[in-house]
Amino acid sequence: MTTLLAIDASPRYEHSTSRKLTSLFVEKWQAAHPDGEVIRRDLIKTNLPFVDLPWIGGAFMAEILFVRNATRWLRLKG
């Protein structure tokens, strides 16, 4: 079975050109793949956490630096 992931990300909803194009594409794709599955995700309606600079720094920090920073943070809290 073929699967299509359709992602909407415009806050303009019915005024959004990208949402209209996505809907048109999904419609045509479904016609070409009648047994296919469509998974739709709307990033505006999904409560996504904000990715900020501290998050990026923590996510890509070398493990040794992470341990040092966590240890320092725990010392400050204790």
PyRosetta script that sets phi, psi and omega in degrees:
from pyrosetta import init, pose_from_sequence

init()
pose = pose_from_sequence("MTTLLAIDASPRYEHSTSRKLTSLFVEKWQAAHPDGEVIRRDLIKTNLPFVDLPWIGGAFMAEILFVRNATRWLRLKG")
pose.set_psi(1, 139.7)
pose.set_omega(1, 178.0)
pose.set_phi(2, -93.9)
pose.set_psi(2, 142.3)
pose.set_omega(2, -179.0)
pose.set_phi(3, -125.5)
pose.set_psi(3, 138.0)
pose.set_omega(3, 176.0)
pose.set_phi(4, -116.7)
pose.set_psi(4, 128.4)
pose.set_omega(4, 174.1)
pose.set_phi(5, -101.3)
pose.set_psi(5, 114.0)
pose.set_omega(5, -179.9)
pose.set_phi(6, -106.8)
pose.set_psi(6, 120.6)
pose.set_omega(6, -176.3)
pose.set_phi(7, -114.7)
pose.set_psi(7, 124.1)
pose.set_omega(7, 173.2)
pose.set_phi(8, -104.1)
pose.set_psi(8, 138.7)
pose.set_omega(8, -177.6)
pose.set_phi(9, -139.8)
pose.set_psi(9, 9.2)
pose.set_omega(9, -179.2)
pose.set_phi(10, -93.6)
pose.set_psi(10, 131.4)
pose.set_omega(10, 177.2)
pose.set_phi(11, -79.0)
pose.set_psi(11, 2.7)
pose.set_omega(11, -176.6)
pose.set_phi(12, -87.9)
pose.set_psi(12, -3.8)
pose.set_omega(12, 177.5)
pose.set_phi(13, 44.1)
pose.set_psi(13, -115.7)
pose.set_omega(13, -173.3)
pose.set_phi(14, -67.9)
pose.set_psi(14, -11.5)
pose.set_omega(14, 177.8)
pose.set_phi(15, -96.0)
pose.set_psi(15, 3.3)
pose.set_omega(15, -174.6)
pose.set_phi(16, -89.4)
pose.set_psi(16, 125.0)
pose.set_omega(16, 176.2)
pose.set_phi(17, -68.7)
pose.set_psi(17, -39.6)
pose.set_omega(17, -178.9)
pose.set_phi(18, -66.0)
pose.set_psi(18, -36.1)
pose.set_omega(18, 176.8)
pose.set_phi(19, -66.7)
pose.set_psi(19, -39.7)
pose.set_omega(19, 178.1)
pose.set_phi(20, -64.2)
pose.set_psi(20, -43.2)
pose.set_omega(20, 178.7)
pose.set_phi(21, -65.7)
pose.set_psi(21, -39.4)
pose.set_omega(21, 177.7)
pose.set_phi(22, -62.4)
pose.set_psi(22, -44.8)
pose.set_omega(22, 179.1)
pose.set_phi(23, -62.3)
pose.set_psi(23, -42.0)
pose.set_omega(23, 178.0)
pose.set_phi(24, -63.5)
pose.set_psi(24, -44.2)
pose.set_omega(24, 178.6)
pose.set_phi(25, -61.6)
pose.set_psi(25, -45.0)
pose.set_omega(25, -179.7)
pose.set_phi(26, -61.0)
pose.set_psi(26, -43.8)
pose.set_omega(26, 179.1)
pose.set_phi(27, -58.6)
pose.set_psi(27, -47.7)
pose.set_omega(27, -179.2)
pose.set_phi(28, -69.5)
pose.set_psi(28, -37.2)
pose.set_omega(28, 179.0)
pose.set_phi(29, -63.7)
pose.set_psi(29, -43.0)
pose.set_omega(29, 179.3)
pose.set_phi(30, -63.8)
pose.set_psi(30, -35.6)
pose.set_omega(30, 177.5)
pose.set_phi(31, -65.5)
pose.set_psi(31, -36.5)
pose.set_omega(31, -179.9)
pose.set_phi(32, -81.7)
pose.set_psi(32, -21.2)
pose.set_omega(32, -178.3)
pose.set_phi(33, -130.3)
pose.set_psi(33, 70.2)
pose.set_omega(33, -174.8)
pose.set_phi(34, -60.7)
pose.set_psi(34, -23.7)
pose.set_omega(34, 178.5)
pose.set_phi(35, -96.0)
pose.set_psi(35, 1.3)
pose.set_omega(35, -177.4)
pose.set_phi(36, -75.5)
pose.set_psi(36, 160.2)
pose.set_omega(36, 178.4)
pose.set_phi(37, -108.9)
pose.set_psi(37, 136.1)
pose.set_omega(37, 176.1)
pose.set_phi(38, -111.5)
pose.set_psi(38, 124.7)
pose.set_omega(38, 174.8)
pose.set_phi(39, -109.3)
pose.set_psi(39, 119.7)
pose.set_omega(39, -178.9)
pose.set_phi(40, -107.1)
pose.set_psi(40, 136.4)
pose.set_omega(40, 175.9)
pose.set_phi(41, -131.1)
pose.set_psi(41, 135.2)
pose.set_omega(41, 177.6)
pose.set_phi(42, -116.0)
pose.set_psi(42, 106.9)
pose.set_omega(42, -175.7)
pose.set_phi(43, -70.2)
pose.set_psi(43, -19.8)
pose.set_omega(43, 178.4)
pose.set_phi(44, -76.9)
pose.set_psi(44, -35.9)
pose.set_omega(44, 179.9)
pose.set_phi(45, -83.9)
pose.set_psi(45, -12.3)
pose.set_omega(45, 179.8)
pose.set_phi(46, -90.9)
pose.set_psi(46, 133.2)
pose.set_omega(46, -179.1)
pose.set_phi(47, -82.8)
pose.set_psi(47, 83.5)
pose.set_omega(47, -179.4)
pose.set_phi(48, -84.3)
pose.set_psi(48, 138.6)
pose.set_omega(48, 176.0)
pose.set_phi(49, -70.0)
pose.set_psi(49, 146.4)
pose.set_omega(49, 179.6)
pose.set_phi(50, -74.9)
pose.set_psi(50, 130.6)
pose.set_omega(50, 176.5)
pose.set_phi(51, -94.8)
pose.set_psi(51, 113.7)
pose.set_omega(51, -179.0)
pose.set_phi(52, -116.7)
pose.set_psi(52, -178.3)
pose.set_omega(52, -175.8)
pose.set_phi(53, -60.3)
pose.set_psi(53, -45.3)
pose.set_omega(53, 177.4)
pose.set_phi(54, -60.5)
pose.set_psi(54, -37.2)
pose.set_omega(54, 178.6)
pose.set_phi(55, -64.0)
pose.set_psi(55, -46.4)
pose.set_omega(55, 179.7)
pose.set_phi(56, -61.5)
pose.set_psi(56, -43.5)
pose.set_omega(56, 178.5)
pose.set_phi(57, -59.5)
pose.set_psi(57, -42.7)
pose.set_omega(57, 179.4)
pose.set_phi(58, -69.4)
pose.set_psi(58, -37.5)
pose.set_omega(58, -177.7)
pose.set_phi(59, -69.0)
pose.set_psi(59, -31.2)
pose.set_omega(59, -175.4)
pose.set_phi(60, -111.8)
pose.set_psi(60, 12.6)
pose.set_omega(60, -179.7)
pose.set_phi(61, -76.1)
pose.set_psi(61, 140.4)
pose.set_omega(61, 175.5)
pose.set_phi(62, -60.1)
pose.set_psi(62, 146.4)
pose.set_omega(62, -174.7)
pose.set_phi(63, -56.9)
pose.set_psi(63, -41.9)
pose.set_omega(63, -178.4)
pose.set_phi(64, -63.1)
pose.set_psi(64, -39.1)
pose.set_omega(64, 177.7)
pose.set_phi(65, -68.2)
pose.set_psi(65, -37.2)
pose.set_omega(65, 178.9)
pose.set_phi(66, -61.8)
pose.set_psi(66, -45.5)
pose.set_omega(66, -180.0)
pose.set_phi(67, -62.9)
pose.set_psi(67, -44.1)
pose.set_omega(67, 178.7)
pose.set_phi(68, -61.0)
pose.set_psi(68, -46.0)
pose.set_omega(68, -179.2)
pose.set_phi(69, -66.4)
pose.set_psi(69, -39.4)
pose.set_omega(69, 178.9)
pose.set_phi(70, -65.9)
pose.set_psi(70, -41.7)
pose.set_omega(70, 178.6)
pose.set_phi(71, -62.4)
pose.set_psi(71, -44.5)
pose.set_omega(71, 178.9)
pose.set_phi(72, -62.5)
pose.set_psi(72, -41.6)
pose.set_omega(72, -179.8)
pose.set_phi(73, -64.0)
pose.set_psi(73, -43.4)
pose.set_omega(73, 179.7)
pose.set_phi(74, -64.4)
pose.set_psi(74, -37.5)
pose.set_omega(74, 177.0)
pose.set_phi(75, -62.5)
pose.set_psi(75, -40.7)
pose.set_omega(75, 179.2)
pose.set_phi(76, -66.2)
pose.set_psi(76, -33.9)
pose.set_omega(76, -178.6)
pose.set_phi(77, -78.2)
pose.set_psi(77, -29.1)
pose.set_omega(77, -173.1)
pose.set_phi(78, -88.8)
pose.dump_pdb("model.pdb")
